[in-house]
């Protein structure tokens, strides 16, 4: 039986849920569900990574979940927490989960089953919890780009619901220099270029706590636009399709945006049932695609205006 290390980052729950007391953090639901997993406990290791400034929160969780391993990391961010946990992992498989995500009770079982059939990694299906009227909308645009291609392999990865063979994860860490958004896509392209097989299993399911408050989606997608330019600038091997447009300078964001809208239109039709989109709502999702991609376009233009050179722009942690 495979040994599995689960790495949980806490960057999101300490940055994106302001005003919520640490004792009521979404992290509790995540850790509770990990204790309820049907996979054998003696084959499971849970590593929870905190920023060093969160030592009080760290002590609170460490005391309440003694079977888990809690570690502190200096100057931590989203991807460095994941990379650090991967480095410490003792299992044959490393599964990654965000601190505000709740997996099904058989989540680890599903992961182990996929690896037993032969794969280098496996991505699961993620949706926002259905406790907000926009949950389905943002599930489509935040997670719905990851599906199965014609060969059953994943079209991308989600760092909140993915597992790799430990050797692969340690050899190919996330590159967080471009910012929070885009690192998953960049790594997926790198792994694909190296010939690794990354499977997709929708039964490996995770519910993501709805973290978009009010007009927060505007800031979120502005940041995505900024970070995407950063990652295209880092992509010196041109592994990402959009990178080739960067040579066009200020015209690049327009071409990228048009291509992404067309991509959205195609996947909304092709994966409509999997995404849970009724036929009569297709025009609504097409409209939302243009709105969201338009916001990202503004972010891309901001990145080019703020830093027109070929170096990593604003929003990056180098």
Helices and strands as residue ranges (DSSP letters): E 4-9, H 11-15, G 22-24, H 27-35, G 41-43, E 44-51, G 52-54, H 55-64, E 69-73, H 78-88, E 93-98, E 101-103, H 107-116, E 121-128, H 135-142, E 161-165, H 166-171, H 183-193, E 198-208, H 216-234, G 241-251, H 252-270, H 272-275, G 279-281, H 282-306
